[in-house]
Each structure stands twice: as C-alpha cells, then as structure tokens.
Amino acid sequence: MHQLAKVLGERIRTQRKAKGFSQDALALSCGVDRSYMGRIERGEVNITVEKLYRIATVMECEPQFLLPAALSLHDLASDLEARD
C-alpha cells in the first residue's frame, strides 16, 4: 500500500501547486501541521478519508480527482514484498 500513498501524495502536491498553495498555506487551511502535510505529499503516511475530503475541499476539487487510478495487483504485490 505504500505505493498508493506515494502516488496519492504526488497527486496532492501537483494539485496544490496548480492551485497556487504553498505547503504551509494548505496545511493551515486543512488544520494539519506543515510537517505532516509534507509526509502526506511524500507518501510516508496513509491519510484518512476525512483528511482526503478536507484537502480536496480546500483545493476546490473532488476527492476522486486526487486518487490515483487503480493499481494493478502486481504493483501492490511487489510493494508488499519490498516491505518484508
């Protein structure tokens, strides 16, 4: 699942930059610490659905816009093996 968090974080970062938010401004608007927002964007944490909706609302987009396309089972299996 680490791959999923990583791709989600990249999509959040891309949308944040497209909307002209600094990481600090987005974090403040979402009610999270700036360092936590950095960890989200780097894919180091799995965020809750609530946080996904909060981020999407602040950036005025639908939550599904931030979600990556479904990963293949092979990609997920490879990611799990790499973590072991």
trRosetta pair geometry for C-beta under 8 A, 3 or more apart (Angstrom, degrees):
i j d omega theta_ij theta_ji phi_ij phi_ji
1 4 5.1 -45 -164 31 62 118
1 5 6.5 61 142 -18 79 99
1 46 6.7 8 138 -89 125 130
1 76 7.1 25 -69 -142 50 95
1 79 6.8 172 5 118 22 137
1 80 7.7 52 -9 -75 64 85
2 5 5.8 -56 -153 38 37 110
2 6 6.2 39 150 -23 68 108
2 43 6.7 90 179 151 69 111
2 79 5.5 -167 48 -176 89 118
2 82 8.0 -98 48 80 135 115
2 83 6.5 148 -11 -70 132 124
3 6 5.5 -55 -148 36 32 115
3 7 6.4 27 157 -15 66 105
3 43 7.9 -2 -144 -176 16 145
3 71 6.3 108 107 -120 123 160
3 75 6.0 -135 111 157 166 103
3 76 7.0 -136 47 -97 127 51
3 79 4.3 -111 -15 -88 113 146
4 7 6.1 -56 -146 38 28 105
4 8 6.2 29 155 -18 64 110
4 46 8.0 36 91 -114 106 98
4 68 6.8 -151 -143 43 63 125
4 71 6.2 -111 -80 -9 87 139
4 76 7.7 20 -39 -102 107 94
5 8 5.6 -55 -144 39 30 114
5 9 6.2 34 155 -22 64 107
5 43 4.2 126 117 -159 82 79
5 44 7.3 -142 136 22 132 12
5 45 6.7 -170 -163 84 138 28
5 46 5.2 -93 -88 -87 126 66
5 47 7.7 136 -131 1 95 76
6 9 5.8 -54 -150 35 27 113
6 10 6.6 29 152 -19 62 104
6 42 7.5 -33 -122 154 72 42
6 43 3.0 41 -92 -135 51 173
7 10 5.6 -51 -149 34 34 113
7 11 6.4 33 153 -18 65 105
7 43 7.2 67 4 -97 36 134
7 68 3.9 11 130 -55 130 152
7 71 7.6 166 12 -68 154 115
8 11 5.8 -58 -151 37 31 110
8 12 6.4 32 152 -20 66 105
8 40 7.9 -75 113 178 100 82
8 43 6.8 125 54 -104 79 89
8 47 7.5 -143 127 27 142 111
8 52 7.9 -61 -169 -110 130 111
8 66 6.5 54 -155 148 79 91
8 67 6.5 -16 -108 -120 96 48
8 68 6.1 -103 -66 -13 61 98
9 12 5.6 -52 -147 35 32 112
9 13 6.3 34 154 -19 65 105
9 40 5.5 174 -112 144 96 53
9 41 4.4 126 -175 -162 97 22
9 42 5.7 -77 161 40 157 14
9 43 4.0 -131 14 -56 137 69
9 44 7.8 65 -75 5 159 59
10 13 5.7 -53 -149 36 31 112
10 14 6.3 33 153 -20 65 106
10 41 7.4 98 -74 -170 31 67
10 43 7.2 -8 -25 -45 80 115
11 14 5.7 -50 -145 35 32 113
11 15 6.3 29 157 -14 64 107
11 65 7.9 -180 167 133 123 61
11 66 5.1 141 119 -161 119 58
11 67 7.3 -129 80 -24 163 4
11 68 6.2 -163 -31 -65 140 77
12 15 5.9 -59 -148 41 29 107
12 16 6.1 34 153 -25 65 107
12 40 6.3 -36 75 133 161 108
12 41 5.7 -122 84 -100 110 74
12 55 6.1 -25 -134 164 118 147
12 66 5.7 40 -77 -152 73 118
13 16 5.6 -53 -145 33 29 115
13 17 6.5 25 158 -15 64 105
13 41 4.4 90 -65 -150 107 113
14 17 6.1 -59 -152 38 27 106
14 18 6.3 27 152 -19 64 110
15 18 5.5 -55 -144 38 33 114
15 19 6.2 25 158 -12 67 109
15 59 5.4 63 141 173 116 153
15 61 6.2 -88 -158 12 139 156
15 65 7.2 104 -95 124 143 110
15 66 6.3 -70 -3 -98 153 89
16 19 6.1 -66 -150 43 26 104
16 21 4.7 -82 -167 66 81 111
16 23 7.0 54 155 -90 152 58
16 26 5.2 -40 -132 -62 120 155
16 41 7.7 -54 13 -98 145 126
16 59 6.6 -88 -89 -100 57 131
17 20 7.5 44 -177 -72 33 26
17 21 7.5 -92 -72 53 25 69
19 59 5.2 -145 -28 -147 165 88
19 60 7.3 145 -123 40 134 97
21 25 4.9 -141 -160 84 83 113
21 26 4.3 83 151 -57 140 98
21 29 7.6 -84 -136 17 133 139
21 58 7.9 63 -91 137 157 110
21 59 7.0 -88 -9 -100 143 91
22 25 4.6 94 50 5 82 102
22 26 7.0 -152 86 -4 42 85
23 26 5.9 -56 -148 38 31 109
23 27 6.2 32 155 -20 65 109
23 34 6.0 92 127 -156 97 93
23 37 5.5 161 -176 111 91 127
23 38 6.3 49 -179 -72 146 79
23 41 7.2 -76 -120 -14 117 152
24 27 5.8 -59 -148 38 27 111
24 28 6.2 25 157 -18 65 109
24 34 5.1 -11 -107 -107 64 130
25 28 5.8 -55 -146 37 29 110
25 29 6.2 27 157 -17 64 110
26 29 5.8 -59 -146 40 29 110
26 30 6.1 16 159 -9 66 114
26 37 6.0 140 95 -153 103 149
26 55 7.3 37 179 -138 110 86
26 58 6.5 125 -147 121 72 140
26 59 7.3 12 -127 -66 111 100
27 30 6.0 -67 -145 45 26 103
27 32 5.2 -95 -155 80 79 79
27 33 6.3 -34 -178 124 129 18
27 34 4.3 178 51 -91 168 55
27 36 7.0 129 -136 63 117 85
27 37 3.8 -112 -84 -23 104 143
28 31 7.7 35 -180 -70 29 31
28 34 7.7 0 -43 -67 76 90
29 58 4.5 122 127 -143 123 134
30 37 7.2 126 52 -91 135 116
30 51 7.2 61 176 -155 123 79
30 54 5.0 105 -148 134 89 112
30 55 5.5 8 -108 -85 139 65
30 58 5.4 -88 -71 -18 81 155
31 54 7.1 -74 35 -180 103 146
32 36 4.8 -106 166 83 110 128
32 37 5.6 133 97 -56 117 87
32 40 7.8 52 119 -21 159 136
32 51 7.2 50 -57 -137 139 116
33 36 4.3 91 63 3 89 106
33 37 7.1 -153 95 -7 47 82
34 37 5.5 -50 -149 33 36 113
34 38 6.6 41 150 -21 65 101
35 38 5.4 -47 -153 32 36 117
35 39 6.6 38 148 -19 64 101
36 39 5.5 -51 -151 35 37 112
36 40 6.5 43 147 -23 66 99
36 45 7.3 -23 -161 19 78 159
37 40 5.4 -46 -150 31 36 116
37 41 6.4 33 153 -16 65 105
38 41 5.8 -56 -148 39 31 109
38 42 6.3 21 156 -11 66 110
39 42 5.8 -60 -142 44 31 105
39 44 4.2 -82 -163 63 84 117
39 45 4.9 54 134 -6 113 112
40 43 7.7 32 173 -70 30 29
40 44 7.7 -77 -58 46 19 76
40 45 5.9 -50 -84 58 58 106
40 47 5.7 34 -124 -56 111 125
40 51 7.7 -136 -110 146 141 134
40 55 7.9 -166 153 -81 156 151
47 51 4.2 -107 -180 81 113 132
47 52 5.8 136 108 -53 120 80
47 55 7.8 17 154 -11 163 135
48 51 4.8 99 56 6 79 98
48 52 7.1 -135 99 -4 45 86
49 52 5.4 -51 -150 34 37 116
49 53 6.4 36 152 -17 67 103
49 63 7.9 41 -164 -167 75 156
50 53 5.9 -57 -152 37 30 108
50 54 6.3 31 151 -21 65 107
51 54 5.4 -51 -144 36 35 115
51 55 6.2 36 156 -19 67 103
52 55 6.0 -55 -149 36 28 109
52 56 6.3 25 154 -16 63 110
52 63 5.1 73 140 -146 103 116
52 66 6.5 -172 -161 80 94 138
52 67 7.8 34 -162 -65 138 92
53 56 5.6 -56 -143 40 31 111
53 57 6.1 35 156 -24 66 106
53 63 5.4 -41 -92 -74 60 132
54 57 5.8 -53 -147 33 28 112
54 58 6.5 26 156 -16 62 106
55 58 6.0 -57 -151 37 30 109
55 59 6.3 8 158 0 65 113
55 66 6.9 74 103 -90 118 170
56 59 6.0 -69 -143 51 28 98
56 61 5.3 -99 -157 78 81 74
56 62 6.2 -16 -175 152 134 14
56 63 4.2 -108 -29 -80 163 61
56 65 7.0 129 -132 48 112 99
56 66 5.8 -123 -84 -9 100 130
57 60 7.4 26 -179 -75 31 39
61 65 4.5 -90 161 61 118 147
61 66 6.8 121 100 -42 125 91
62 65 4.8 108 65 -13 78 102
63 66 5.9 -59 -165 33 45 108
63 67 6.8 44 144 -26 73 104
64 67 5.3 -49 -147 28 46 116
68 71 7.0 38 109 -52 123 89
71 75 4.4 -108 177 79 107 132
71 76 5.5 122 108 -49 122 91
72 75 4.8 101 58 2 79 99
72 76 7.3 -151 95 0 45 85
73 76 5.7 -57 -149 41 36 109
73 77 6.0 37 154 -21 70 108
74 77 5.8 -55 -143 38 28 110
74 78 6.2 30 156 -21 63 107
75 78 5.8 -54 -147 35 28 111
75 79 6.4 30 153 -20 62 107
76 79 5.6 -55 -150 35 32 113
76 80 6.4 31 154 -18 65 105
77 80 5.8 -54 -149 36 32 110
77 81 6.4 33 153 -19 65 106
78 81 5.8 -55 -149 37 31 112
78 82 6.4 33 153 -22 64 107
79 82 5.8 -55 -150 33 30 113
79 83 6.7 28 153 -20 63 106
80 83 5.8 -58 -154 32 33 111
80 84 7.0 37 151 -27 64 102
81 84 5.9 -52 -155 23 36 113
